[in-house]
């Protein structure tokens, strides 16, 4: 080894950026999962609001009868 060369400890040069790539894939997977969970939550919230509106409508119907 000459004085201008440095010895790398760990992975060879061709594997540089592998960890960064895995972090990017992990973030993308989390984003897809959170988008799916948000859609489920939105649907559940809409169904709850619809059920509440149906209940109020039924109460109005009973009050007018």
ROKE-672318 format. One line per 10 residues: number of its first residue (from 1); for each residue x, y, z of N, C-alpha, C, O. Coordinates in steps of 0.05 Angstrom, whole numbers, m for minus. Layout:
BEGIN
NUM = X,Y,Z,X,Y,Z,X,Y,Z,X,Y,Z  ...
//
This chain:
BEGIN
1 = 17,m23,0,0,0,0,18,25,0,37,27,16  12,43,m18,28,68,m19,16,89,m1,m6,85,10  30,111,2,20,131,21,m5,145,11,m20,157,27  m10,145,m16,m34,158,m27,m59,141,m26,m81,152,m29  m56,116,m21,m79,98,m20,m89,96,9,m74,96,28  m115,93,11,m126,89,37,m140,62,37,m152,53,17  m139,48,59,m151,22,60,m180,25,71,m184,36,93  m199,14,57,m227,15,65,m233,m9,82,m225,m32,76  m246,m4,104,m255,m25,121,m285,m30,116,m300,m11,116  m293,m54,110,m321,m60,105,m326,m69,77,m310,m84,66
11 = m347,m59,65,m356,m67,39,m338,m57,17,m327,m35,19  m336,m73,m5,m321,m63,m28,m334,m39,m41,m357,m33,m35  m321,m26,m59,m331,m2,m72,m356,m5,m88,m372,13,m90  m360,m29,m99,m384,m33,m116,m409,m35,m99,m431,m33,m110  m407,m37,m73,m431,m39,m56,m438,m13,m43,m455,m12,m26  m425,8,m50,m431,35,m39,m459,43,m46,m467,40,m69  m474,54,m28,m500,64,m33,m522,43,m29,m545,49,m32  m514,18,m22,m534,m3,m19,m552,3,5,m576,m1,3  m541,12,27,m557,20,50,m576,43,44,m599,42,53  m566,62,29,m583,85,22,m606,76,4,m629,85,7
21 = m601,57,m14,m622,47,m31,m643,31,m15,m667,34,m20  m634,16,5,m652,1,22,m670,20,38,m693,15,42  m658,42,48,m674,62,63,m695,75,44,m717,79,53  m688,81,20,m707,92,1,m730,73,m4,m753,81,m5  m724,47,m8,m745,27,m12,m763,25,13,m787,22,10  m751,26,36,m766,24,61,m785,48,64,m808,45,72  m775,72,57,m792,96,59,m815,94,38,m838,102,44  m809,84,15,m830,81,m6,m851,60,3,m875,65,0  m842,38,15,m861,18,25,m878,30,48,m902,24,49  m866,45,66,m882,57,87,m902,77,76,m925,79,86
31 = m895,92,55,m913,111,43,m937,97,30,m960,106,33  m932,74,17,m954,59,5,m972,48,26,m997,49,23  m961,38,48,m976,27,70,m993,48,83,m1017,44,88  m982,71,88,m997,93,100,m1019,104,82,m1040,112,92  m1014,104,56,m1035,112,37,m1058,93,38,m1082,102,38  m1053,67,40,m1074,48,42,m1089,50,68,m1114,49,68  m1075,55,90,m1088,58,116,m1105,84,116,m1126,84,128  m1096,104,103,m1111,129,102,m1137,126,87,m1157,137,94  m1136,110,66,m1160,105,50,m1181,89,66,m1204,95,65  m1171,69,81,m1189,53,99,m1201,72,120,m1225,70,125
41 = m1185,88,132,m1195,107,153,m1216,126,141,m1236,131,154  m1211,136,118,m1229,155,105,m1256,141,99,m1277,153,104  m1256,116,89,m1280,102,84,m1296,97,110,m1320,99,110  m1282,89,131,m1295,85,157,m1308,110,167,m1330,110,178  m1294,133,164,m1305,158,173,m1330,166,157,m1350,175,169  m1330,161,131,m1353,167,115,m1377,150,122,m1400,159,123  m1372,124,128,m1394,106,136,m1406,115,163,m1430,113,166  m1389,124,181,m1398,133,207,m1416,158,204,m1437,160,217  m1407,176,187,m1423,200,182,m1450,193,169,m1471,205,176  m1450,175,151,m1474,167,137,m1494,154,157,m1518,159,157
51 = m1483,137,175,m1500,124,195,m1512,145,214,m1536,143,222  m1497,165,221,m1507,187,238,m1529,202,224,m1549,209,236  m1525,208,199,m1546,223,183,m1571,206,181,m1593,217,183  m1569,180,177,m1592,163,175,m1607,163,202,m1632,163,203  m1592,162,224,m1605,162,251,m1620,188,255,m1642,188,265  m1607,211,248,m1621,237,252,m1645,239,234,m1666,249,243  m1644,229,210,m1667,229,192,m1690,212,203,m1713,220,202  m1683,190,215,m1703,173,227,m1716,187,251,m1740,185,255  m1700,201,267,m1711,215,290,m1730,238,281,m1750,242,294  m1723,252,259,m1741,272,249,m1767,260,239,m1789,271,244
61 = m1765,237,226,m1789,223,216,m1807,215,240,m1832,219,239  m1795,205,261,m1811,198,285,m1824,223,298,m1846,222,308  m1809,245,299,m1819,269,311,m1842,281,295,m1861,292,307  m1841,279,269,m1862,290,252,m1887,272,252,m1909,281,246  m1883,247,258,m1906,228,257,m1923,230,281,m1942,215,283
//
